[in-house]
């Protein structure tokens, strides 16, 4: 009973932010996505100004904030539901019976707006809210009345994003982290789209009380997503096949409890295959050093090459980290656990390793799976999966083999304006899935 | 099917026992769920299989019939179950199921509401996602289907995680006892907009909702109803395209002079013939998309309950 209660609490406590937690900031309805950690000193840059994120600490995930102009300058303040005047939403439901206007006389020559930038600054100094500024812009636009209702709505939305930007506080979970990385830095996650990731988790039967073998060369996104779905039981074994482990930095963004972090362990293939004990301290030390080094590399890469719109908040200083006590994942698996895996095998396998030879990797790992264990192999290219599938069939190592390519399309749904979105992802990778069989003929 | 505690981990469960549920695999599109019973037989076009031969063998084994035909015995999983369960209604398949679970952000410990239960295809995967500490409350207005679903969940070992209720959700909304308790909700109803108000009461703030509708008109009405209390409303379509793989053998034309017309490379199904032939024959593995594909299942509309103070 008490076990249930603490589990329920941990699901509940994830709903409100705390100092040191990792968050995903959604600026202007998905226009801009930024990962951050809420500390006393962390800030967010909107336009030309840096805004303190302190007001966000202690608020529920899903809270909306707006830039407010006050006597002491501007800051982020929480938009509460009652105060939220949503002109956009009201207009969204309004269906004009007949629209007589059109754009035949509208000329886009930048002369329609009579308020200048200085006029707007003056309004700001007088303490006008963002909404008041938008109303002023509409009143001073020569062409606003001539626009169609839909066009007016679009105009209003555009001005709101500029003069009254909104920040939505999002929970970093597998879905939001994957979507953000896919939008901003897809190469770092091997172009794994969110529907592809979700398929990997299903096809590999990811669930509580499992032992899941993962080869994750996509920054830790896969490891984190698997650990999230295991909820603090069983083990995710993040395996490396060469001399050093692969970076797993994305795991830190999930806000995992200690319980879940303990379940994410690392081991090398050689450790799993070896007969005697390996010296574990030395290996463990090397692991954490490698992880920090790749952290720094990631940050400097960002400041140099990323354009101004896409930024990543710099990680907190060492002082702040020790204050916040971010639980660590990725410790070396204990010998006891490794022995258990040797005896029983893993309950399933997921591979996302663009730099490794697919067939050889699968061939080496398959013997470590339990009987009738499902597996899912991700790749950006179909050819290595085709070769792997063919070989698995010939060697009679698996059944139910299938190569799938997921397809995802989003829709805009508005009255009289429903259609698929203009932008679409054409590519999210391929997956080879199947179930291991025991073949007495091949042993 | 699920490991509800650490002593029952799937990897520990290696040998088939009397009473176990197995998935009999003939081909990738021919599978059947069978409860192993000492003394029973399983019959198909390959012959007669005695269950007693199965008992004590590991899952994943190949077993033979009296006519030397064979099948594989696989351990059940929600994915395999979706492919073998009896269809009392149209069901959801893996592409939609996996996307829904990820997008609803369901993790162990969550409380999930579902209506309608249908044939329990999605329900099985929801159970896996919330187990062992969470729970799925699923409702269907058809008494017989609800009973069949309950039987299925008994058979697959999910009864401790799933509760099936008979209720007309469109007419009466969700039960008051569940107010404010749901982390996530899934609706597969003909008129989901009638349920949105009740959904808003059941969900925790920032809780997630998904509505599955085959027709775009249903989607439009649902989105309109959602705008009052929900935010982050997004609608998607998800589909899977599968690929076929062939080994193409290219005969090398050593010393066959004369004829200008080359033999086209002969396409053969993959075989594992112990090759006595010399390696003048090379082969290429080629992949192409399958000709048939599912064109549409339904639109998935997701939303989050707005946070108030």
Interface residues (C-beta under 8 A of the other chain):
Chain A: X3 X4 X7 X8 X10 X11 X15 X60 X61 X62 X63 X64 X80 X81 X82 X89 X92 X93 X171 X173 X174 X175 X194 X195 X197 X198 X199 X201 X202 X203 X205 X207 X208 X209 X210 X211 X228 X229 X230 X231 X232 X233 X234 X344 X345 X346 X347 X370 X371 X372 X373 X374 X382 X383 X385 X386 X387 X389 X390 X393 X394 X396 X399 X400 X401 X402 X403 X404 X405 X406 X407 X408 X409 X410 X411 X413 X414 X415 X418 X430 X435 X436 X437 X438 X439 X440
Chain B: X2 X3 X4 X5 X6 X8 X9 X10 X11 X12 X14 X25 X28 X58 X59 X60 X61 X62 X72 X73 X74 X75 X77 X78 X79 X80 X94 X95 X97 X98 X99 X101 X102 X103 X105 X107 X108 X109 X110 X125 X128 X129 X131 X132 X133 X183 X204 X205 X206 X216 X219 X220 X223 X224 X227 X231 X233 X234 X235 X236 X237 X238 X239 X240 X241 X242 X243 X245 X247 X270 X272 X285 X286 X287 X289 X299 X301 X304 X305 X306 X307 X308 X309
